[in-house]
Amino acid sequence: MDSLFYRKTGRRFGLRSSMLRLLHNRKATAVLLVGVLAGGFLLFSNHGILQRIRLQQQKTELEQKIREAEEETKSLRSQSKALDGDRKAIEKVARERYGMARPGERVYKVQKNEH
């Protein structure tokens, strides 16, 4: 009758018991340790995955800046060609950028009110 009140203790499948079994098994401990070290190296080293992702983002940003600079260069070249011989283009730039006026003209500057 005493056997009815006692439960058999079977294997426990908790985290603690798994860790204890792992520590007692030297091969498994060594494999786990090597795996953790290799994973850390692959993620966090100078040649790791995280560094690769950062470099890829930097590359994308730099390529975008290069495209923008090329567009600006193209625009400036076309503006330079226009200023080489076109008197109207020269006058327009002189008036807009430098506030120049013909003799007898008055220049009024309008300020925008920002609230």
ABEGO torsion letter per residue (X at the ends): XAAAABBBBBBBABAAAAAAAAAABAAAAAAAAAAAAAAAAAAABAABAAAAAAAAAAAAAAAAAAAAAAAAAAAAAAAAAAAAABAAAAAAAAAAAAGBBBBGBBBBBBBBBBX
